[in-house]
Amino acid sequence: MSTLQTPLGSGFGPASTTADVIKGVSLEGKIAVVTGGYAGLGLETARILASAGARVIVPARDLQKAAAALNGLEGVELEPMDLIDPGSIDTFARKFLDSGRPLHILVNNAGVMALPQLKRDARGVEHHFAINHLGHFQLALRLLPALRRAKGARVVSLSSRGHQRSDVVFDDLNFERREYQPMLAYGQSKTANILFAVGLDARESARGVRAFSVHPGSIVATDLGRYLSTEQLRALGVIDENGRPILDPERQLKTVEQGAATQVWCATSPRLEGMGGVYCENVEVARLVSTEGSSGVRPYAIDPRSADRLWELSEGLLG
């Protein structure tokens, strides 16, 4: 697995934008689903995929907010779905499958970060894990028939360099015996996103479904960091003393167009044909790293044995 985490020489970099990576790519006749596709990175991803000819479906918890954000965007459909509600995921997937359409691109973009208080869903699953991983796991599995029907589909899961904060703690997934820390919970869920891509690719590549995970960078102009205080954002170095976003793509401080570039590249680039199960950042396949804080992916996040363990655990949680 580690040999797959070798940069390709993509020709792109930290400052590359969605417009750069989509250049020359036609998605005419393709169908995409983008979760969280009505704000921040998801909205930019939905917009750029539609601009290249794809039919984009955006499942949304807040239909009114989503409709306002997507107003005037041609080629985009809106459907109700809530990642914390297993029933709504099944309903969305069933409606899509009943349409008989193939699904060429699934971008698992929606998510939450740094919830200040410990929350668990009706199953007792901690909210970061339930929304960021388990909801998307259920969605992808329910949509597998449509992904296989595409005969060349890609599933892209939005992870983060935050995965370096925590492996998946299988013996205390829901913070029942350890102190809850928002960024540890977030980091655990982001590691799960990477392991999911490893597990899905291993199981489905022979059927034409390839999976990727990505780190977009630190993009302040999104809703993801809404639970972080001004003092926390300033300490992280993402805003200045006046509260303005600091833009420096070399330090992963990106615009939305730069941040969404890697997930769009993973979803569409011909350079990635025949590849999968890799973690990417800065529009490139990332290297393995052994320490927290540097660019790249930690070995525990691409361990196939952990990916299998997570897969079995997730199936069990879904019943």
BARO-225141 format. One record per residue (C-alpha): residue number from 1; residue in three letters; x, y, z. Coordinates in pm, whole numbers, plus 50000, padded with zeros to 5 digits. Each point is the difference from the previous one (the first is absolute). Layout:
# BARO-225141
<atom nr="NUM" rest="ALA" c1="X" c2="Y" c3="Z"/>
...
//
This chain:
# BARO-225141
<atom nr="1" rest="MET" c1="50000" c2="50000" c3="50000"/>
<atom nr="2" rest="SER" c1="50279" c2="50244" c3="50083"/>
<atom nr="3" rest="THR" c1="50141" c2="49979" c3="49648"/>
<atom nr="4" rest="LEU" c1="49677" c2="50151" c3="49868"/>
<atom nr="5" rest="GLN" c1="50063" c2="50320" c3="50196"/>
<atom nr="6" rest="THR" c1="50250" c2="50133" c3="49749"/>
<atom nr="7" rest="PRO" c1="49953" c2="50339" c3="49830"/>
<atom nr="8" rest="LEU" c1="49927" c2="49980" c3="49628"/>
<atom nr="9" rest="GLY" c1="50138" c2="50334" c3="49889"/>
<atom nr="10" rest="SER" c1="49650" c2="50131" c3="49925"/>
<atom nr="11" rest="GLY" c1="50118" c2="50339" c3="49880"/>
<atom nr="12" rest="PHE" c1="49775" c2="50170" c3="50253"/>
<atom nr="13" rest="GLY" c1="50070" c2="50136" c3="50348"/>
<atom nr="14" rest="PRO" c1="49862" c2="50171" c3="50312"/>
<atom nr="15" rest="ALA" c1="49881" c2="50308" c3="49809"/>
<atom nr="16" rest="SER" c1="49827" c2="49807" c3="49720"/>
<atom nr="17" rest="THR" c1="49626" c2="50063" c3="49972"/>
<atom nr="18" rest="THR" c1="49698" c2="49801" c3="49888"/>
<atom nr="19" rest="ALA" c1="50011" c2="50187" c3="49668"/>
<atom nr="20" rest="ASP" c1="50358" c2="49882" c3="49949"/>
<atom nr="21" rest="VAL" c1="49931" c2="49633" c3="50065"/>
<atom nr="22" rest="ILE" c1="49674" c2="49978" c3="49801"/>
<atom nr="23" rest="LYS" c1="50155" c2="50155" c3="49690"/>
<atom nr="24" rest="GLY" c1="49959" c2="49764" c3="49704"/>
<atom nr="25" rest="VAL" c1="49775" c2="49759" c3="50192"/>
<atom nr="26" rest="SER" c1="49651" c2="49928" c3="49863"/>
<atom nr="27" rest="LEU" c1="49740" c2="49851" c3="50231"/>
<atom nr="28" rest="GLU" c1="49718" c2="49995" c3="49747"/>
<atom nr="29" rest="GLY" c1="49766" c2="49712" c3="50079"/>
<atom nr="30" rest="LYS" c1="50150" c2="49949" c3="50346"/>
<atom nr="31" rest="ILE" c1="49802" c2="50008" c3="50323"/>
<atom nr="32" rest="ALA" c1="50148" c2="50116" c3="50332"/>
<atom nr="33" rest="VAL" c1="49876" c2="50015" c3="50359"/>
<atom nr="34" rest="VAL" c1="50165" c2="50258" c3="50228"/>
<atom nr="35" rest="THR" c1="49907" c2="50000" c3="50368"/>
<atom nr="36" rest="GLY" c1="50014" c2="50344" c3="50158"/>
<atom nr="37" rest="GLY" c1="49990" c2="50135" c3="49646"/>
<atom nr="38" rest="TYR" c1="49833" c2="50326" c3="50094"/>
<atom nr="39" rest="ALA" c1="50272" c2="50167" c3="50208"/>
<atom nr="40" rest="GLY" c1="50375" c2="50052" c3="49995"/>
<atom nr="41" rest="LEU" c1="50206" c2="49729" c3="49833"/>
<atom nr="42" rest="GLY" c1="49693" c2="49797" c3="49910"/>
<atom nr="43" rest="LEU" c1="49831" c2="50288" c3="49821"/>
<atom nr="44" rest="GLU" c1="50317" c2="50071" c3="49801"/>
<atom nr="45" rest="THR" c1="50032" c2="49630" c3="49916"/>
<atom nr="46" rest="ALA" c1="49637" c2="49979" c3="49883"/>
<atom nr="47" rest="ARG" c1="50041" c2="50318" c3="49795"/>
<atom nr="48" rest="ILE" c1="50316" c2="49893" c3="49822"/>
<atom nr="49" rest="LEU" c1="49876" c2="49646" c3="49926"/>
<atom nr="50" rest="ALA" c1="49680" c2="50144" c3="49853"/>
<atom nr="51" rest="SER" c1="50203" c2="50249" c3="49795"/>
<atom nr="52" rest="ALA" c1="50182" c2="49706" c3="49839"/>
<atom nr="53" rest="GLY" c1="49671" c2="49841" c3="49898"/>
<atom nr="54" rest="ALA" c1="49912" c2="49770" c3="50290"/>
<atom nr="55" rest="ARG" c1="49652" c2="49965" c3="50145"/>
<atom nr="56" rest="VAL" c1="50056" c2="50068" c3="50370"/>
<atom nr="57" rest="ILE" c1="49769" c2="49888" c3="50280"/>
<atom nr="58" rest="VAL" c1="50036" c2="50175" c3="50334"/>
<atom nr="59" rest="PRO" c1="49841" c2="49825" c3="50301"/>
<atom nr="60" rest="ALA" c1="49927" c2="50256" c3="50270"/>
<atom nr="61" rest="ARG" c1="49874" c2="50015" c3="50357"/>
<atom nr="62" rest="ASP" c1="49900" c2="50367" c3="49971"/>
<atom nr="63" rest="LEU" c1="49809" c2="50017" c3="49672"/>
<atom nr="64" rest="GLN" c1="49919" c2="50370" c3="50029"/>
<atom nr="65" rest="LYS" c1="50364" c2="50097" c3="50052"/>
<atom nr="66" rest="ALA" c1="50110" c2="49764" c3="49725"/>
<atom nr="67" rest="ALA" c1="49745" c2="50134" c3="49750"/>
<atom nr="68" rest="ALA" c1="50117" c2="50357" c3="50063"/>
<atom nr="69" rest="ALA" c1="50367" c2="49906" c3="49957"/>
<atom nr="70" rest="LEU" c1="49941" c2="49801" c3="49682"/>
<atom nr="71" rest="ASN" c1="49759" c2="50247" c3="49841"/>
<atom nr="72" rest="GLY" c1="50092" c2="50060" c3="49638"/>
<atom nr="73" rest="LEU" c1="50247" c2="49710" c3="49981"/>
<atom nr="74" rest="GLU" c1="49908" c2="49793" c3="49694"/>
<atom nr="75" rest="GLY" c1="50037" c2="49624" c3="50003"/>
<atom nr="76" rest="VAL" c1="49951" c2="49963" c3="50376"/>
<atom nr="77" rest="GLU" c1="49718" c2="49810" c3="50175"/>
<atom nr="78" rest="LEU" c1="49909" c2="50025" c3="50368"/>
<atom nr="79" rest="GLU" c1="49876" c2="49712" c3="50216"/>
<atom nr="80" rest="PRO" c1="49932" c2="49968" c3="50375"/>
<atom nr="81" rest="MET" c1="50242" c2="49799" c3="50215"/>
<atom nr="82" rest="ASP" c1="50152" c2="50025" c3="50348"/>
<atom nr="83" rest="LEU" c1="50324" c2="49811" c3="50070"/>
<atom nr="84" rest="ILE" c1="49910" c2="49954" c3="50367"/>
<atom nr="85" rest="ASP" c1="49670" c2="49829" c3="49902"/>
<atom nr="86" rest="PRO" c1="50047" c2="49647" c3="49858"/>
<atom nr="87" rest="GLY" c1="49642" c2="49993" c3="49874"/>
<atom nr="88" rest="SER" c1="50044" c2="50313" c3="49791"/>
<atom nr="89" rest="ILE" c1="50320" c2="49859" c3="49848"/>
<atom nr="90" rest="ASP" c1="49815" c2="49683" c3="49898"/>
<atom nr="91" rest="THR" c1="49714" c2="50205" c3="49853"/>
<atom nr="92" rest="PHE" c1="50239" c2="50214" c3="49794"/>
<atom nr="93" rest="ALA" c1="50193" c2="49698" c3="49874"/>
<atom nr="94" rest="ARG" c1="49685" c2="49803" c3="49920"/>
<atom nr="95" rest="LYS" c1="49861" c2="50286" c3="49789"/>
<atom nr="96" rest="PHE" c1="50327" c2="50026" c3="49808"/>
<atom nr="97" rest="LEU" c1="50020" c2="49624" c3="49942"/>
<atom nr="98" rest="ASP" c1="49636" c2="49990" c3="49887"/>
<atom nr="99" rest="SER" c1="50086" c2="50252" c3="49727"/>
<atom nr="100" rest="GLY" c1="50226" c2="49738" c3="49840"/>
<atom nr="101" rest="ARG" c1="50276" c2="50253" c3="49945"/>
<atom nr="102" rest="PRO" c1="50369" c2="49920" c3="50041"/>
<atom nr="103" rest="LEU" c1="50205" c2="50204" c3="50249"/>
<atom nr="104" rest="HIS" c1="50341" c2="50103" c3="49869"/>
<atom nr="105" rest="ILE" c1="50120" c2="50225" c3="50284"/>
<atom nr="106" rest="LEU" c1="49917" c2="50000" c3="50372"/>
<atom nr="107" rest="VAL" c1="50165" c2="50277" c3="50202"/>
<atom nr="108" rest="ASN" c1="49963" c2="49950" c3="50375"/>
<atom nr="109" rest="ASN" c1="50060" c2="50364" c3="50083"/>
<atom nr="110" rest="ALA" c1="49766" c2="50089" c3="50288"/>
<atom nr="111" rest="GLY" c1="50124" c2="49995" c3="50356"/>
<atom nr="112" rest="VAL" c1="50030" c2="50157" c3="50343"/>
<atom nr="113" rest="MET" c1="50308" c2="50106" c3="50196"/>
<atom nr="114" rest="ALA" c1="50083" c2="50075" c3="50364"/>
<atom nr="115" rest="LEU" c1="49656" c2="49964" c3="50155"/>
<atom nr="116" rest="PRO" c1="50056" c2="50164" c3="50340"/>
<atom nr="117" rest="GLN" c1="49793" c2="49749" c3="50196"/>
<atom nr="118" rest="LEU" c1="49988" c2="49623" c3="49976"/>
<atom nr="119" rest="LYS" c1="49692" c2="49891" c3="49804"/>
<atom nr="120" rest="ARG" c1="49888" c2="49655" c3="49896"/>
<atom nr="121" rest="ASP" c1="49733" c2="49895" c3="49754"/>
<atom nr="122" rest="ALA" c1="49704" c2="49771" c3="50073"/>
<atom nr="123" rest="ARG" c1="50230" c2="49698" c3="49963"/>
<atom nr="124" rest="GLY" c1="50246" c2="50141" c3="50254"/>
<atom nr="125" rest="VAL" c1="50258" c2="50086" c3="49733"/>
<atom nr="126" rest="GLU" c1="50208" c2="50316" c3="50055"/>
<atom nr="127" rest="HIS" c1="49885" c2="50273" c3="49760"/>
<atom nr="128" rest="HIS" c1="50324" c2="50063" c3="49808"/>
<atom nr="129" rest="PHE" c1="50030" c2="49629" c3="49927"/>
<atom nr="130" rest="ALA" c1="49628" c2="49963" c3="49928"/>
<atom nr="131" rest="ILE" c1="49981" c2="50289" c3="49751"/>
<atom nr="132" rest="ASN" c1="50347" c2="50014" c3="49845"/>
<atom nr="133" rest="HIS" c1="50048" c2="49625" c3="49963"/>
<atom nr="134" rest="LEU" c1="49699" c2="49780" c3="50073"/>
<atom nr="135" rest="GLY" c1="49743" c2="50202" c3="49806"/>
<atom nr="136" rest="HIS" c1="50223" c2="50007" c3="49694"/>
<atom nr="137" rest="PHE" c1="50084" c2="49631" c3="50041"/>
<atom nr="138" rest="GLN" c1="49629" c2="49918" c3="49993"/>
<atom nr="139" rest="LEU" c1="49939" c2="50229" c3="49702"/>
<atom nr="140" rest="ALA" c1="50280" c2="49847" c3="49792"/>
<atom nr="141" rest="LEU" c1="49894" c2="49643" c3="50077"/>
<atom nr="142" rest="ARG" c1="49637" c2="50071" c3="49916"/>
<atom nr="143" rest="LEU" c1="50106" c2="50161" c3="49670"/>
<atom nr="144" rest="LEU" c1="50241" c2="49719" c3="49905"/>
<atom nr="145" rest="PRO" c1="49770" c2="49853" c3="49731"/>
<atom nr="146" rest="ALA" c1="49994" c2="50338" c3="49822"/>
<atom nr="147" rest="LEU" c1="50376" c2="50047" c3="50043"/>
<atom nr="148" rest="ARG" c1="50066" c2="49656" c3="49851"/>
<atom nr="149" rest="ARG" c1="49758" c2="50077" c3="49716"/>
<atom nr="150" rest="ALA" c1="50219" c2="50294" c3="49897"/>
<atom nr="151" rest="LYS" c1="50284" c2="49759" c3="49908"/>
<atom nr="152" rest="GLY" c1="50260" c2="50251" c3="50111"/>
<atom nr="153" rest="ALA" c1="49886" c2="50191" c3="50310"/>
<atom nr="154" rest="ARG" c1="50193" c2="50197" c3="50258"/>
<atom nr="155" rest="VAL" c1="49919" c2="50057" c3="50366"/>
<atom nr="156" rest="VAL" c1="50185" c2="50292" c3="50159"/>
<atom nr="157" rest="SER" c1="49991" c2="50049" c3="50377"/>
<atom nr="158" rest="LEU" c1="50098" c2="50330" c3="50156"/>
<atom nr="159" rest="SER" c1="50250" c2="49931" c3="50278"/>
<atom nr="160" rest="SER" c1="50247" c2="50243" c3="50156"/>
<atom nr="161" rest="ARG" c1="50353" c2="50037" c3="50128"/>
<atom nr="162" rest="GLY" c1="49811" c2="49988" c3="50329"/>
<atom nr="163" rest="HIS" c1="50012" c2="49620" c3="49963"/>
<atom nr="164" rest="GLN" c1="50349" c2="50027" c3="50147"/>
<atom nr="165" rest="ARG" c1="49847" c2="50088" c3="50338"/>
<atom nr="166" rest="SER" c1="49847" c2="49657" c3="50055"/>
<atom nr="167" rest="ASP" c1="49979" c2="49646" c3="49871"/>
<atom nr="168" rest="VAL" c1="49661" c2="49829" c3="50027"/>
<atom nr="169" rest="VAL" c1="49982" c2="49897" c3="50367"/>
<atom nr="170" rest="PHE" c1="49805" c2="49679" c3="49952"/>
<atom nr="171" rest="ASP" c1="49972" c2="49918" c3="50371"/>
<atom nr="172" rest="ASP" c1="49851" c2="50339" c3="50088"/>
<atom nr="173" rest="LEU" c1="49853" c2="50136" c3="49680"/>
<atom nr="174" rest="ASN" c1="49730" c2="50204" c3="50173"/>
<atom nr="175" rest="PHE" c1="50201" c2="50159" c3="50283"/>
<atom nr="176" rest="GLU" c1="49841" c2="49793" c3="50271"/>
<atom nr="177" rest="ARG" c1="50322" c2="49940" c3="50197"/>
<atom nr="178" rest="ARG" c1="50224" c2="50290" c3="49890"/>
<atom nr="179" rest="GLU" c1="49961" c2="50374" c3="50023"/>
<atom nr="180" rest="TYR" c1="49823" c2="50152" c3="49703"/>
<atom nr="181" rest="GLN" c1="50218" c2="50238" c3="49800"/>
<atom nr="182" rest="PRO" c1="49842" c2="50159" c3="49691"/>
<atom nr="183" rest="MET" c1="50307" c2="49980" c3="49777"/>
<atom nr="184" rest="LEU" c1="50074" c2="49640" c3="50099"/>
<atom nr="185" rest="ALA" c1="49645" c2="49904" c3="49905"/>
<atom nr="186" rest="TYR" c1="50036" c2="50187" c3="49672"/>
<atom nr="187" rest="GLY" c1="50339" c2="49843" c3="49932"/>
<atom nr="188" rest="GLN" c1="49866" c2="49651" c3="50065"/>
<atom nr="189" rest="SER" c1="49719" c2="50056" c3="49749"/>
<atom nr="190" rest="LYS" c1="50243" c2="50132" c3="49740"/>
<atom nr="191" rest="THR" c1="50220" c2="49691" c3="50039"/>
<atom nr="192" rest="ALA" c1="49684" c2="49797" c3="49949"/>
<atom nr="193" rest="ASN" c1="49938" c2="50185" c3="49672"/>
<atom nr="194" rest="ILE" c1="50343" c2="49892" c3="49873"/>
<atom nr="195" rest="LEU" c1="49959" c2="49641" c3="50117"/>
<atom nr="196" rest="PHE" c1="49660" c2="49989" c3="49830"/>
<atom nr="197" rest="ALA" c1="50161" c2="50091" c3="49667"/>
<atom nr="198" rest="VAL" c1="50258" c2="49726" c3="50051"/>
<atom nr="199" rest="GLY" c1="49731" c2="49745" c3="50085"/>
<atom nr="200" rest="LEU" c1="49759" c2="50098" c3="49723"/>
<atom nr="201" rest="ASP" c1="50269" c2="49997" c3="49733"/>
<atom nr="202" rest="ALA" c1="50121" c2="49656" c3="50109"/>
<atom nr="203" rest="ARG" c1="49648" c2="49859" c3="49979"/>
<atom nr="204" rest="GLU" c1="49867" c2="50171" c3="49689"/>
<atom nr="205" rest="SER" c1="50289" c2="50078" c3="49764"/>
<atom nr="206" rest="ALA" c1="49935" c2="49678" c3="49805"/>
<atom nr="207" rest="ARG" c1="49646" c2="50131" c3="49933"/>
<atom nr="208" rest="GLY" c1="50129" c2="50334" c3="49874"/>
<atom nr="209" rest="VAL" c1="49948" c2="50205" c3="50319"/>
<atom nr="210" rest="ARG" c1="50312" c2="50184" c3="50121"/>
<atom nr="211" rest="ALA" c1="50027" c2="50198" c3="50321"/>
<atom nr="212" rest="PHE" c1="50214" c2="50293" c3="50116"/>
<atom nr="213" rest="SER" c1="50031" c2="50218" c3="50311"/>
<atom nr="214" rest="VAL" c1="50120" c2="50360" c3="50004"/>
<atom nr="215" rest="HIS" c1="50129" c2="50282" c3="50219"/>
<atom nr="216" rest="PRO" c1="49871" c2="50332" c3="49863"/>
<atom nr="217" rest="GLY" c1="50207" c2="50237" c3="50213"/>
<atom nr="218" rest="SER" c1="49879" c2="50249" c3="50260"/>
<atom nr="219" rest="ILE" c1="49722" c2="50207" c3="49849"/>
<atom nr="220" rest="VAL" c1="49857" c2="50256" c3="50240"/>
<atom nr="221" rest="ALA" c1="49724" c2="50116" c3="49766"/>
<atom nr="222" rest="THR" c1="49781" c2="49692" c3="50066"/>
<atom nr="223" rest="ASP" c1="49754" c2="49889" c3="50267"/>
<atom nr="224" rest="LEU" c1="50227" c2="49716" c3="50118"/>
<atom nr="225" rest="GLY" c1="50184" c2="50209" c3="50259"/>
<atom nr="226" rest="ARG" c1="49687" c2="50163" c3="50145"/>
<atom nr="227" rest="TYR" c1="50056" c2="49841" c3="50341"/>
<atom nr="228" rest="LEU" c1="50350" c2="50147" c3="50034"/>
<atom nr="229" rest="SER" c1="50033" c2="50332" c3="50179"/>
<atom nr="230" rest="THR" c1="50184" c2="50302" c3="49858"/>
<atom nr="231" rest="GLU" c1="50276" c2="49932" c3="50253"/>
<atom nr="232" rest="GLN" c1="50032" c2="49639" c3="49884"/>
<atom nr="233" rest="LEU" c1="50011" c2="50099" c3="49634"/>
<atom nr="234" rest="ARG" c1="50263" c2="50265" c3="50076"/>
<atom nr="235" rest="ALA" c1="50206" c2="49747" c3="50196"/>
<atom nr="236" rest="LEU" c1="49982" c2="49763" c3="49703"/>
<atom nr="237" rest="GLY" c1="50139" c2="50278" c3="49782"/>
<atom nr="238" rest="VAL" c1="49711" c2="50009" c3="49756"/>
<atom nr="239" rest="ILE" c1="49877" c2="50354" c3="50075"/>
<atom nr="240" rest="ASP" c1="50190" c2="50318" c3="50075"/>
<atom nr="241" rest="GLU" c1="49962" c2="50241" c3="50292"/>
<atom nr="242" rest="ASN" c1="49707" c2="50168" c3="49824"/>
<atom nr="243" rest="GLY" c1="49815" c2="49672" c3="49943"/>
<atom nr="244" rest="ARG" c1="50075" c2="49987" c3="49628"/>
<atom nr="245" rest="PRO" c1="50088" c2="49664" c3="49838"/>
<atom nr="246" rest="ILE" c1="50370" c2="49951" c3="49928"/>
<atom nr="247" rest="LEU" c1="50055" c2="49860" c3="49652"/>
<atom nr="248" rest="ASP" c1="50321" c2="49806" c3="49943"/>
<atom nr="249" rest="PRO" c1="49948" c2="49676" c3="49804"/>
<atom nr="250" rest="GLU" c1="50353" c2="49879" c3="50077"/>
<atom nr="251" rest="ARG" c1="49891" c2="49995" c3="50367"/>
<atom nr="252" rest="GLN" c1="49668" c2="49836" c3="49905"/>
<atom nr="253" rest="LEU" c1="49810" c2="50328" c3="50048"/>
<atom nr="254" rest="LYS" c1="49790" c2="49994" c3="49686"/>
<atom nr="255" rest="THR" c1="49707" c2="50153" c3="49821"/>
<atom nr="256" rest="VAL" c1="49694" c2="49782" c3="49944"/>
<atom nr="257" rest="GLU" c1="50101" c2="49955" c3="49635"/>
<atom nr="258" rest="GLN" c1="50346" c2="49881" c3="50105"/>
<atom nr="259" rest="GLY" c1="49864" c2="49782" c3="50279"/>
<atom nr="260" rest="ALA" c1="49751" c2="49816" c3="49779"/>
<atom nr="261" rest="ALA" c1="50258" c2="49939" c3="49726"/>
<atom nr="262" rest="THR" c1="50131" c2="49672" c3="50145"/>
<atom nr="263" rest="GLN" c1="49660" c2="49835" c3="50033"/>
<atom nr="264" rest="VAL" c1="49903" c2="50108" c3="49648"/>
<atom nr="265" rest="TRP" c1="50333" c2="49864" c3="49871"/>
<atom nr="266" rest="CYS" c1="49943" c2="49666" c3="50173"/>
<atom nr="267" rest="ALA" c1="49647" c2="49982" c3="49861"/>
<atom nr="268" rest="THR" c1="50091" c2="50080" c3="49639"/>
<atom nr="269" rest="SER" c1="50369" c2="49984" c3="49908"/>
<atom nr="270" rest="PRO" c1="50107" c2="49755" c3="49727"/>
<atom nr="271" rest="ARG" c1="50338" c2="49979" c3="50181"/>
<atom nr="272" rest="LEU" c1="49834" c2="49791" c3="50270"/>
<atom nr="273" rest="GLU" c1="49857" c2="49735" c3="49768"/>
<atom nr="274" rest="GLY" c1="50075" c2="49657" c3="50141"/>
<atom nr="275" rest="MET" c1="50084" c2="50141" c3="50344"/>
<atom nr="276" rest="GLY" c1="49817" c2="50012" c3="50330"/>
<atom nr="277" rest="GLY" c1="50022" c2="49963" c3="50374"/>
<atom nr="278" rest="VAL" c1="50235" c2="50297" c3="50035"/>
<atom nr="279" rest="TYR" c1="49996" c2="50320" c3="50205"/>
<atom nr="280" rest="CYS" c1="50063" c2="50319" c3="49805"/>
<atom nr="281" rest="GLU" c1="50077" c2="50364" c3="50079"/>
<atom nr="282" rest="ASN" c1="50107" c2="50306" c3="49801"/>
<atom nr="283" rest="VAL" c1="49864" c2="49829" c3="49685"/>
<atom nr="284" rest="GLU" c1="50251" c2="49717" c3="50035"/>
<atom nr="285" rest="VAL" c1="50034" c2="49657" c3="50158"/>
<atom nr="286" rest="ALA" c1="50141" c2="50062" c3="50348"/>
<atom nr="287" rest="ARG" c1="50308" c2="49843" c3="50157"/>
<atom nr="288" rest="LEU" c1="50007" c2="49791" c3="50314"/>
<atom nr="289" rest="VAL" c1="50111" c2="50192" c3="50310"/>
<atom nr="290" rest="SER" c1="50093" c2="49877" c3="50347"/>
<atom nr="291" rest="THR" c1="49936" c2="50313" c3="50207"/>
<atom nr="292" rest="GLU" c1="49707" c2="50231" c3="50061"/>
<atom nr="293" rest="GLY" c1="49995" c2="50343" c3="49844"/>
<atom nr="294" rest="SER" c1="50169" c2="49939" c3="49667"/>
<atom nr="295" rest="SER" c1="49834" c2="49948" c3="49664"/>
<atom nr="296" rest="GLY" c1="49911" c2="49644" c3="49907"/>
<atom nr="297" rest="VAL" c1="49813" c2="49704" c3="50144"/>
<atom nr="298" rest="ARG" c1="50076" c2="49801" c3="50315"/>
<atom nr="299" rest="PRO" c1="50054" c2="49623" c3="49950"/>
<atom nr="300" rest="TYR" c1="49718" c2="49903" c3="50237"/>
<atom nr="301" rest="ALA" c1="49750" c2="50179" c3="49774"/>
<atom nr="302" rest="ILE" c1="50073" c2="49777" c3="49699"/>
<atom nr="303" rest="ASP" c1="50051" c2="49671" c3="50187"/>
<atom nr="304" rest="PRO" c1="49789" c2="49738" c3="49816"/>
<atom nr="305" rest="ARG" c1="49945" c2="49801" c3="50319"/>
<atom nr="306" rest="SER" c1="49856" c2="50307" c3="50175"/>
<atom nr="307" rest="ALA" c1="49793" c2="50068" c3="49689"/>
<atom nr="308" rest="ASP" c1="49851" c2="49651" c3="50024"/>
<atom nr="309" rest="ARG" c1="49935" c2="50040" c3="50372"/>
<atom nr="310" rest="LEU" c1="49827" c2="50334" c3="49942"/>
<atom nr="311" rest="TRP" c1="49793" c2="49851" c3="49717"/>
<atom nr="312" rest="GLU" c1="49874" c2="49717" c3="50220"/>
<atom nr="313" rest="LEU" c1="49930" c2="50240" c3="50287"/>
<atom nr="314" rest="SER" c1="49808" c2="50237" c3="49771"/>
<atom nr="315" rest="GLU" c1="49792" c2="49720" c3="49853"/>
<atom nr="316" rest="GLY" c1="49916" c2="49891" c3="50352"/>
<atom nr="317" rest="LEU" c1="49894" c2="50350" c3="50102"/>
<atom nr="318" rest="LEU" c1="49770" c2="50017" c3="49696"/>
<atom nr="319" rest="GLY" c1="49852" c2="49659" c3="50081"/>
//
